[in-house]
């Protein structure tokens, strides 16, 4: 996680500096707020990645002298096929359109989004690991 943490830290620093310069040189409040939100979002991801790195320690991917067999102790299960990503994406799209078009489409979007999210959360309950 260390490389990813440095990447998002650099992104957050870039957006922070850009926000400061933009706010000094411009009177546009929309651009300033968009840059400020970008800074906050990238800083949150960077903080999460630094915390995960500190909590989990160094991964084999973080070392330059690591071999492929160093990561052999990790086993992650991924399902063969799942329709939940498609269902979740359709629900998110309908929900976003519902914000613009009306309450009826928003409610339909929530109705499609909820089973997709629940399916993501509970699809691996029967797996032994």
N, C-alpha and C positions, 0 to 999 in steps of 0.2 A: 504494500500500500504506500510505500514511501515515495515511489516515483509519481504515482497518481496524486498524492498529497502535495508534492512540490509543484506539479502541473497546475492544480487548482489554486494553490497559494499564489503562484505567479499571475494567474488569471485574475484573482481577487485584487492583487496589488495593481495590475494594469487598469482594472475598472475603477479602483479607488483614485488613482492618479488622474485618470481621464475625467472622472466626475468632478474632482476639485478644479481642474483646469477649465472644464466646460462651464462650471458654475461661475467661475471668475470672469470668463470672457463672454458669456451669453446671458440673455435675460429670459430664455425659453424655459419655463418650468417643466414642460413635458419631457424634454430631453434630459434634464437634470434628474428628474425622478426615475426615468427609465435606466439611466446609468447607475443611479444609486441602488435600484432594485437588483440590477445585474451584479453589482459589487456584493450586496448582501447574500444573494443566492450562491455565488461562487465561494464566498467566505464560509458559508454554512457547510457546503460540500467539503471544503478544505479542512474545516475543523473536525467534521465527522471522520474523514480519512486519517487525519493525524491521531485522533482518538483510537481508531481501529488499529493503526500501526503500533501505538503504544500498548494497547491491550493485548494484541495477538502476537507481538514480536515480529521479528524479521522473517519474511517469506523467502523461499528459494529464488523467486523472481527478483528479489531486491539485491541479491548478491551477484557479483560479476563472475565468480568462480564456481557457480552452481552447475550441477549436472542434471540431466533429465530424471534420473532415478531418485534425486533428492525429494521430489514431490510425490513419490509413489505411495506414501502413507496416507495421502488424502484421497478419500473416495466420496464423490458427490453423485447423487442420483438425479437424473433428468428423465422425465417421462418420455416414452417413445413418440407419442403424438398427443397434442392437446388442442382443443378448440377454444379454450378460454382466452388466449391472446386475441383471437379474432372477435370474440364476443365482447371483450373488454374494450377493444378499439372501436367497435361499432357503438357501444354504449357511450363511450366518451365523446365520439363525434356527434351522436344524437343529443347528448346533454349540452354540448357547446352550441349546436344549432338551436336548441331549445331556449338557451339564454337570449338569443337574438330574435327568434321567430315567435315564441310564445310558450305559455305554461304547459299546454297540452303536449308539445314535443319534448319539453324538459322532463315531464313526468314519464313519458315513454322511454327517454334516455336513461333515467334512473332505474326504470324497470328492466332495461337490458344490461345496464352497467352492474347492478347489484349481483346477479348470478355469476357474471364474469369474475368479479373480484372475490366472491366467496369460493368459486371454483379454483382460482389461483391459490387461495389460502389453504383449502382443504383437499386438494387433489392427491396429495401424497400421504394421507393419514394411514392408509393400509400398508404402506411400505415398511419393511422390517427395520431399516436403519434409522 
